[in-house]
Amino acid sequence: MEIKEFLNQDKITDLSFFNFSNAVTAAYFANRNLEVIKVNDNFKKFFPVLKNVTNILFPSILDQLGVPSDQIKNFEKELSTKGKVIIPKIEINIDGQIKIYSLLSAYTENKDFPYLNGIQGQFVDRTEEYNLRKEKEELLDQKLRDQEIIEEKTRKLENIANRLSKYLSPQVYKSIFDEEDIGNENKTPYSRKNLTIFFSDIQNFTDLSDTLEPEKLAEIINNYLSEMTLIAIECGGTIDKFIGDAIMVFFGDPETLGEEQDALRCLDMALKMKSRIEELRDYWNRNGVKGGLNVRMGISTGYCTVGNFGSNQRMDYTALGSPVNLSARLQSLANANQIVISDTTLNLVENKIIYEKFKEITPKGFARPVQTYKLEDFIDQSISKNKKSYSRKGKHVDINIFDTSNIKEALNELEQLQDDFSKELNKD
């Protein structure tokens, strides 16, 4: 090839465009007037709808490809002012499919070959990249939505669990929601255990319910049950149920400290309840209950079947057996503010309590007579797990802290209530 032929304008243009010819992008070369001079094979493959684009203004090509007019104007402006332009995202419809491209263009300048002065640019196909990014974003959004759904369901479950906790003894609640027990199909639903059973009720409750207004009755009973519940929980008892004014508590399941200690904890609870009832007598008198509430208590010890009983629609975690029936019978046998225990309970704690022989009875369903005893107190007061009194009486005010699980928080609440009262008084 002669030098003259090699150096002709077309040959040099082809040589300068060599790299673009082999590129995986859609490349073009245009003069300074934006008139297209040359495109590579990929340009034709990318945009078959264009066919021959030689000698056509590049902005017109963009218009044919469906590029928005604002992007075309921006392309021309930046190219003229900055000498180069990058449009990161152009959406082009190719045979009904949206493809994503980036467009890079820049002025070229060559002092030796002025006819090479023009504009070189290329379309980069980024469809797959954007699709992957979109898929990733969609997955992330879905993950966030799923997380929000999980968090919302968790909040609902927590609310349900919190509401449910008010209907169950803390020990039973803990047992139900114990992670190790969830889904444990091999766990036996029933067991035979030696339990100490406590029953109590309010003497002449029917007369009381007939004389008090419903709202006042509810207030008195809820106050009484709340106070007794706090003591039962403090002593480690499992609150089986409330039957109107009656309370059933048992010791020895699901947690046990041994038969003797279970019995002692139950007696400790009964004595504390009796003491607390005396402390509240003035409060009840002021609220229409003349003489306060008089409570009868019965305690028995023996082997019971304990577990979940009921139907598929409703289950009840409870204890069944003759000791349960006997404790209920002893409660009805007791006089006002009296604690009556069975001989089986006495046998476990006889050397640690002060008691008095009471009646011998033969309850229905029992083959032999049962000797009963009246519980007075512990011989050694250290047996009772005495705690601070959380009630205070004044001349005009009674302070009763119902939840002693966080005494510091309760005291802070009292201070806040004091501030609120002070603000109200200052208004007057």
C-alpha positions in Angstrom: 0.0 0.0 0.0 1.4 3.4 -1.0 2.0 6.1 1.5 -0.4 8.4 -0.2 -3.2 5.8 -0.1 -2.5 5.0 3.5 -2.6 8.6 4.5 -5.9 9.4 2.8 -8.7 10.8 5.0 -10.9 7.7 5.0 -8.0 5.4 6.0 -7.0 7.6 8.9 -10.6 7.9 10.0 -11.0 4.1 10.0 -7.7 3.7 11.9 -8.7 6.2 14.5 -12.0 4.3 14.9 -10.3 0.9 15.1 -10.7 0.4 18.8 -14.4 1.3 18.7 -14.9 -1.1 15.9 -13.9 -4.0 18.2 -15.7 -2.6 21.2 -18.7 -4.3 22.9 -20.4 -0.9 23.1 -22.4 0.9 20.3 -19.8 3.5 19.2 -20.2 6.5 16.8 -18.0 9.3 15.3 -19.6 12.6 14.3 -18.2 15.9 13.1 -18.4 19.1 15.1 -21.9 19.8 13.7 -23.0 16.5 15.3 -23.5 14.9 11.9 -22.7 11.1 12.2 -19.8 10.0 10.0 -19.2 6.5 11.2 -20.7 3.9 13.6 -19.4 0.4 14.5 -21.2 -2.9 13.9 -22.6 -3.0 17.5 -24.4 0.3 16.9 -26.3 -1.4 14.1 -26.9 -4.5 16.3 -28.1 -2.4 19.3 -30.5 -0.2 17.3 -31.6 -2.2 14.2 -34.6 0.1 13.8 -32.3 3.0 12.8 -30.8 1.2 9.7 -28.4 3.7 8.0 -27.5 6.6 10.2 -24.6 8.1 8.2 -24.9 11.8 7.6 -27.7 12.1 10.1 -27.5 14.5 13.0 -26.9 12.6 16.3 -29.7 14.5 18.2 -32.1 13.3 15.5 -30.9 9.7 16.1 -31.6 10.2 19.8 -35.1 11.5 19.0 -35.7 8.4 16.8 -34.7 6.2 19.6 -37.4 7.8 21.8 -35.0 9.6 24.1 -36.9 12.4 25.9 -36.4 15.9 24.5 -35.1 17.2 27.9 -32.3 14.6 27.8 -31.4 15.5 24.2 -31.3 19.3 25.1 -29.1 18.5 28.1 -26.8 16.4 25.9 -26.3 19.3 23.4 -25.8 21.9 26.1 -23.2 20.0 28.2 -21.3 18.9 25.1 -21.1 22.5 23.8 -20.1 24.0 27.2 -18.0 21.2 28.8 -16.8 19.4 25.7 -18.0 16.1 27.1 -21.2 14.6 28.4 -22.3 11.6 30.4 -26.0 10.5 30.6 -26.1 7.7 33.1 -29.5 6.3 32.2 -31.4 6.3 28.9 -34.4 4.1 28.5 -34.9 2.9 24.9 -37.7 0.7 23.7 -36.2 -2.1 21.5 -38.8 -4.3 19.9 -41.2 -3.8 22.8 -38.5 -4.4 25.5 -37.1 -1.5 27.6 -33.3 -1.4 27.5 -31.1 0.7 29.7 -28.1 2.5 28.3 -25.5 5.0 29.4 -24.3 7.5 26.8 -20.7 8.9 26.9 -19.6 11.5 24.3 -16.6 13.9 24.0 -14.9 16.2 21.6 -11.8 14.9 19.8 -9.0 17.1 18.5 -6.0 16.3 16.4 -3.7 19.1 15.1 -2.1 16.9 12.4 -5.4 15.6 11.0 -8.0 18.3 11.4 -10.7 16.1 9.8 -10.5 13.9 12.9 -11.7 16.7 15.0 -15.2 15.8 16.0 -17.2 13.9 18.5 -16.7 10.3 19.6 -19.2 8.5 21.8 -20.6 5.2 22.8 -23.7 3.6 24.2 -23.1 1.2 27.0 -25.8 -1.5 27.6 -26.5 -1.6 31.3 -29.8 -3.4 31.1 -28.6 -6.5 33.0 -26.9 -4.3 35.6 -30.0 -2.3 36.2 -32.2 -5.4 36.3 -30.0 -6.9 38.9 -30.0 -3.7 40.9 -33.8 -3.5 40.6 -34.1 -7.1 41.7 -31.8 -6.4 44.6 -33.8 -3.3 45.6 -37.1 -5.3 45.3 -35.6 -8.0 47.5 -34.4 -5.5 50.0 -37.8 -3.8 50.0 -39.5 -7.1 50.4 -37.2 -7.9 53.3 -38.0 -4.6 54.9 -41.7 -5.3 54.5 -41.3 -8.8 55.9 -39.4 -7.4 58.8 -42.1 -4.8 59.4 -44.7 -7.6 59.3 -42.7 -9.7 61.7 -42.2 -6.8 64.1 -45.9 -6.0 63.9 -46.9 -9.6 64.6 -44.3 -9.8 67.4 -45.9 -6.7 69.0 -49.3 -8.2 68.7 -48.0 -11.5 70.2 -46.4 -9.5 73.1 -49.6 -7.7 73.7 -51.5 -11.0 73.7 -48.9 -12.5 76.0 -49.1 -9.6 78.4 -52.9 -9.8 78.5 -52.7 -13.5 78.9 -50.3 -13.2 81.8 -53.1 -11.5 83.9 -55.1 -14.7 83.6 -52.4 -17.1 84.6 -50.2 -17.7 87.6 -46.6 -16.5 86.9 -45.3 -20.1 87.2 -47.9 -21.5 84.7 -47.3 -18.6 82.4 -43.5 -19.2 82.4 -44.1 -22.9 81.8 -46.4 -22.3 78.8 -44.0 -19.8 77.2 -40.8 -21.7 78.1 -38.9 -21.9 74.8 -37.5 -25.4 75.7 -41.1 -26.7 76.1 -42.5 -25.2 72.9 -43.2 -27.9 70.4 -42.0 -30.6 72.8 -44.5 -33.4 71.9 -42.8 -35.8 74.2 -43.5 -33.8 77.3 -46.1 -35.5 79.6 -49.2 -33.3 79.9 -50.0 -34.7 83.4 -48.1 -35.7 86.5 -48.7 -37.1 89.9 -47.2 -34.8 92.6 -47.5 -34.2 96.3 -49.0 -30.8 96.6 -50.1 -28.5 99.4 -53.5 -27.0 98.4 -54.9 -23.7 99.8 -58.5 -22.6 99.6 -60.1 -19.4 100.9 -63.3 -17.5 100.6 -65.1 -14.5 102.1 -67.6 -15.3 104.8 -71.2 -14.2 104.0 -70.1 -13.0 100.6 -73.6 -13.5 99.2 -75.0 -11.0 101.7 -72.2 -8.6 100.8 -72.9 -8.8 97.1 -76.6 -8.1 97.7 -76.0 -5.0 99.8 -73.3 -3.2 97.8 -73.6 -1.4 94.5 -72.0 -3.4 91.6 -69.2 -0.8 91.1 -68.4 -0.7 94.8 -68.5 -4.5 95.0 -66.2 -4.9 92.1 -63.8 -2.3 93.6 -63.7 -4.1 97.0 -63.3 -7.6 95.5 -60.6 -6.6 93.0 -58.7 -4.8 95.8 -59.0 -8.0 98.0 -57.9 -10.3 95.2 -55.1 -8.0 94.1 -53.7 -8.0 97.7 -54.0 -11.7 98.1 -52.4 -12.3 94.7 -49.4 -10.3 95.5 -48.8 -12.3 98.7 -49.3 -15.6 96.9 -46.8 -14.7 94.2 -44.4 -13.4 96.8 -44.5 -16.8 98.6 -44.1 -18.8 95.4 -47.6 -20.2 95.1 -49.2 -21.2 91.9 -52.6 -19.4 91.6 -54.9 -22.0 90.2 -58.1 -20.0 89.9 -60.5 -17.4 91.3 -64.0 -18.6 91.8 -66.0 -15.5 92.6 -64.5 -14.5 95.9 -62.8 -17.9 96.4 -59.1 -18.4 95.8 -57.3 -21.7 95.1 -53.5 -21.8 95.3 -51.2 -24.8 95.3 -47.5 -25.4 96.1 -45.3 -28.0 94.6 -45.8 -27.5 90.9 -44.5 -26.4 88.5 -41.8 -25.4 91.0 -41.0 -27.2 94.2 -38.6 -26.8 97.1 -39.5 -30.2 98.6 -42.7 -31.3 100.4 -41.9 -29.7 103.7 -40.8 -26.4 102.3 -43.8 -26.3 100.0 -46.1 -26.8 103.0 -44.2 -24.1 105.0 -44.5 -21.6 102.1 -48.2 -22.3 101.9 -48.7 -21.7 105.7 -46.5 -18.6 105.5 -48.8 -17.3 102.7 -51.9 -18.0 104.7 -50.6 -16.1 107.8 -49.5 -13.1 105.7 -52.9 -13.0 104.0 -54.6 -13.1 107.5 -52.3 -10.2 108.6 -52.9 -8.2 105.5 -56.7 -8.6 105.8 -56.5 -7.1 109.3 -54.5 -4.2 107.9 -57.1 -3.4 105.3 -60.1 -3.7 107.6 -60.2 0.1 108.2 -60.1 0.7 104.4 -63.0 -1.7 103.8 -65.0 -0.1 106.6 -64.7 3.3 105.0 -65.9 1.8 101.8 -69.2 0.4 103.1 -68.1 -3.0 104.3 -68.9 -2.9 108.0 -66.5 -5.0 110.1 -64.3 -5.5 107.0 -64.0 -8.7 105.1 -63.9 -12.0 107.1 -62.0 -14.7 105.3 -61.9 -18.5 105.9 -58.9 -20.6 104.8 -58.3 -24.3 104.5 -55.0 -26.2 103.7 -54.4 -29.8 102.9 -51.5 -31.8 101.6 -51.5 -35.0 99.4 -50.9 -36.5 96.0 -52.8 -34.9 93.2 -52.8 -35.2 89.4 -51.7 -31.8 88.0 -51.7 -30.7 84.4 -53.9 -29.3 81.6 -57.5 -30.4 81.7 -60.4 -29.4 79.4 -61.4 -29.4 75.8 -59.8 -28.5 72.5 -61.6 -25.1 72.8 -60.4 -24.3 76.4 -57.8 -25.8 78.7 -57.3 -25.2 82.4 -54.0 -25.9 84.2 -55.1 -27.3 87.6 -54.8 -29.9 90.2 -57.3 -32.8 90.8 -57.6 -35.2 93.7 -58.9 -35.7 97.2 -56.5 -33.1 98.8 -58.1 -30.4 96.6 -61.6 -31.5 97.8 -60.4 -31.7 101.4 -58.9 -28.2 101.4 -62.1 -26.8 100.1 -64.0 -28.6 102.9 -61.6 -27.3 105.5 -62.1 -23.8 104.3 -65.9 -24.1 104.7 -65.3 -25.6 108.2 -63.2 -22.7 109.3 -64.5 -19.7 111.3 -64.0 -16.1 110.3 -60.3 -15.2 109.8 -59.2 -18.7 110.8 -56.8 -21.1 109.1 -57.6 -24.8 109.3 -55.1 -27.4 108.2 -55.3 -31.2 107.7 -53.3 -33.9 109.5 -51.3 -34.6 106.4 -50.0 -31.0 106.4 -49.4 -31.0 110.1 -47.3 -34.1 109.8 -44.8 -32.2 107.6 -44.5 -29.1 109.8 -45.6 -30.1 113.3 -42.4 -29.1 115.0 -42.3 -25.6 113.4 -45.8 -24.2 114.0 -48.1 -23.2 116.8 -51.4 -25.0 116.3 -54.5 -26.1 118.1 -56.5 -29.3 117.7 -59.8 -28.6 116.0 -62.6 -30.9 114.7 -62.5 -34.4 113.4 -64.5 -34.8 110.2 -65.3 -37.5 107.7 -65.7 -35.6 104.4 -67.8 -37.1 101.6 -65.7 -39.6 99.6 -63.2 -40.2 102.4 -62.9 -43.7 103.9 -61.5 -42.5 107.3 -62.0 -39.5 109.6 -59.7 -36.5 109.2 -58.4 -34.7 112.2 -58.1 -30.9 111.6 -56.1 -28.2 113.3 -56.1 -24.5 113.6 -52.9 -22.7 112.6 -51.9 -19.9 114.9 -48.3 -19.0 113.9 -44.7 -20.2 113.4 -42.7 -21.1 116.5 -39.6 -19.5 114.9 -40.5 -16.3 113.1 -37.4 -16.6 110.9 -39.2 -19.3 108.9 -41.4 -16.6 107.5 -39.8 -14.8 104.6 -40.7 -11.5 106.0 -40.4 -8.5 103.8 -40.9 -4.9 104.3 -44.4 -3.7 104.6 -45.4 -1.8 101.5 -48.4 -0.2 103.1 -48.5 2.9 105.2 -51.4 4.4 107.1 -51.8 8.0 107.9 -54.5 10.2 109.5 -55.9 11.2 106.1 -54.2 8.9 103.6 -53.6 5.2 103.1 -50.6 4.3 100.8 -50.8 0.8 99.2 -48.2 -0.3 96.7 -49.8 -3.0 94.7 -46.8 -4.0 92.6 -43.6 -4.5 94.7 -41.5 -5.9 91.8 -39.8 -2.5 91.4 -40.1 -0.6 94.6 -37.9 2.2 93.3 -40.2 2.8 90.3 -43.2 2.7 92.6 -41.7 5.4 94.9 -41.0 7.6 91.8 -44.6 7.2 90.8 -45.7 8.3 94.3 -43.5 11.4 94.0 -45.1 12.2 90.6 -48.6 11.7 92.1 -47.6 14.1 94.9 -46.5 16.7 92.3 -49.7 16.3 90.4 -51.8 16.8 93.6 -49.7 19.9 94.5 -50.4 21.4 91.0 -54.1 20.8 91.3 -54.2 22.4 94.8 -52.3 25.4 93.5 -54.8 26.0 90.8 -57.5 26.5 93.4 
